[in-house]
Amino acid sequence: MKKFKYGLNTIAFFLSLLVLIPNAMAESKSPEILSESWAMTPKSDKVGDFQQALKDHTKHRSELKDPRKWDLYSQVLGSNLDTVIARSFGFTWADMDAYAIWSQDKNPVQHFNDAVMPNVSNLGHYLSVIDVANSHWGPEVTFRYVGVSSYHVKQGHQGAMEKDIKLFSDVAKENNWDYNWSWAQGVGSEGNMSLAIPYKNWAAMAPPEQEFSEMMAKHLRSEKKAKKVFERWQSHFDSIEYDIYVLRTDLMP
């Protein structure tokens, strides 16, 4: 993925991660809300077989009455266009145990191993904790594409970064920003912060009439202070990566 850096005045290109967050979650103190993802890259000569097998597997899970809803995504930029990401969200750590019991009982993994895995060259598994309080993405949101920014946080910058995330989100909400967005923190060794925004189509990705930097300057009553905020934000990261994903409804039941 191409690496680059930019300020949040171009935050029209943002969001994590592919999640729909019920607004009610943000209004009460609740357990951490998780999302789980599986990234599957097919063998170069098995792309068609992989997609058909994955489509069959999603149908199989539906027939088993999988308690989770899994959405499928693919990148539309870069060189990883054949990789498909299966993602589910909206559950707690305790729910992970309950799902493990369901999986053991229904054994959907056997079908996956038999039908899908023979066509897969690489498989990755990821968990993220959704920052519900600082996100704005309810179940009524409809989209086809999602823009995802992944932030590689410098050591020692986590706390300061979280304060800035709250500031950015407060400013967006205060000004009734036209976009929905979601923040999420990865779990494990690749625990990067991510920010995502949904789009109905390509036209919706055009820069907004009002830059985010203008809203920040209005909030702080100073363009100079706003500039310092963006510079501070940039200092939290070793790098920032941006990707666009499309919802693969053709592979979903």
Order of alpha helices (4+ residues) and beta strands (2+ residues): beta-beta-alpha-beta-beta-alpha-alpha-beta-beta-alpha-beta-beta-alpha-alpha-beta
